[in-house]
Amino acid sequence: TGKLNARSWLTVGKVTTEPKPGDVVVLWRSSVDSWKGHVGFFIKETEDQVYMLGGNQGNQVQIAPYAKNRVLNYIKLS
């Protein structure tokens, strides 16, 4: 996106309600209204978790679960 903040990913691609592996996931951090966020690649989801591949997750690149209620949007890039 040319910007350093994770939420800048909300302005690219197309929002999807049916994410597939490789789609971008944008999460809020601190609060829904904050400028802070986290971004990663969608791997899978369960009823209450979304699994993302991302950097700086536990100080490493890994697949980690996050609460689905933190998802701002799923973004399809193509």
C-alpha positions in Angstrom: 0.0 0.0 0.0 3.0 2.3 0.3 2.1 3.0 4.0 3.4 1.5 7.2 0.1 1.0 9.1 -1.8 -2.3 8.8 -5.1 -0.6 8.3 -3.9 0.8 5.0 -4.7 -2.6 3.6 -8.4 -1.7 4.0 -8.1 0.5 0.9 -6.8 -2.1 -1.6 -8.3 -5.1 -3.3 -11.9 -6.2 -2.9 -13.7 -7.0 0.4 -14.9 -10.6 0.6 -17.1 -12.4 3.1 -15.8 -15.8 2.0 -12.0 -15.6 2.5 -9.8 -18.2 0.9 -6.2 -19.1 1.8 -3.9 -16.2 0.8 -6.5 -13.5 1.2 -5.5 -10.6 3.4 -7.0 -10.3 6.9 -7.0 -6.9 8.6 -7.5 -6.8 12.4 -8.0 -4.0 14.8 -5.6 -3.6 17.8 -6.2 -1.6 21.0 -9.7 -0.7 19.9 -11.9 -0.8 16.9 -11.6 3.0 16.5 -7.8 3.1 16.9 -5.4 3.6 14.0 -3.6 0.5 15.2 -4.0 -2.8 13.5 -2.5 -6.1 12.4 -2.4 -7.7 8.9 -1.7 -11.2 7.7 -2.7 -13.8 5.2 -5.8 -15.9 5.8 -5.1 -19.6 6.4 -8.3 -20.9 7.8 -11.1 -20.1 10.3 -13.1 -21.9 13.0 -16.3 -20.7 14.6 -14.5 -18.1 16.8 -10.9 -17.9 15.5 -9.2 -16.8 12.3 -5.7 -18.3 11.6 -3.3 -16.0 9.9 0.2 -16.2 8.5 2.0 -13.1 9.4 5.2 -11.4 10.7 5.7 -10.1 14.2 3.4 -12.7 15.7 5.2 -13.8 18.8 8.3 -12.1 17.4 8.4 -14.5 14.5 6.8 -15.3 11.2 4.2 -18.0 12.0 0.6 -19.0 11.7 -1.3 -17.8 14.7 -5.0 -17.7 15.8 -6.9 -14.5 16.5 -10.4 -13.8 17.8 -12.8 -13.4 14.8 -14.4 -10.4 16.5 -11.2 -8.5 15.8 -11.5 -8.8 12.0 -12.1 -5.5 10.3 -12.2 -7.1 6.8 -11.1 -9.9 4.6 -9.5 -8.6 1.4 -9.1 -10.4 -1.9 -6.2 -9.0 -4.0 -7.1 -10.6 -7.3 
